[in-house]
């Protein structure tokens, strides 16, 4: 029964977060911003205001595929946000510019996250192979190696949280100070960003729970071998 509850939590929490962000985005993508600026124009305004003339703004592909690429110094916005004049497009465009500002200012948590990328990728791709082999073969040493690799991937997700929240705070400061949204629109813009942050919180929480479960399995395996 306990395992079933755990399984439901691991499965349903991320799904709920995704449902929440999509629902919030759809709602506020229908609310036009007062400046009637597109997401692309908002991004350009924010970047220029911070002296980031070298950072490009491009239209990407896919629903909510918005991101900042530190390698090419480019803010890529999904079509609905690149072309849209909504509160949602304004908030998300400014958020991605928040990452560009972090990059330019060498924000510590962002630099740390970038440094973790190679190890986190290895952990995400190979940790479960080692974990499963270790569990089924009762090789605690191999399981421990898998846990260490997984811990690196979990750390990456945990470090992502302050990076995302900081980018959202920077975004709100920018759109308000530049007059891209009015005071009464700020609350709705924050709802969009908070809903998006839930996906990161949910992913990190599930990852930490899964890591703790494997640590308990490792501990139990060692006790049974004594």
Secondary structure, DSSP 8 states (H G I E B T S, - for coil): -HHHHHHHHHHHHHHHHHHHHHHHHHHHTTSB-TT---HHHHHHHHHHHTT-TT-EEEE--STT--EEETTTTEEEE-HHHHH--BHHHHHHHHHHHHHHHHHHTT-HHHHHHHHHHHHHHHHHHHHHHHHHHHHHHT-HHHHHHHHHHHHHHHHHHHHHHHHHHHHHHHHHHHHHHTTSS-HHHHHHHHHHHHHHHHHHHHHHHHHHHHHHHHHHHHHHHHHHH-
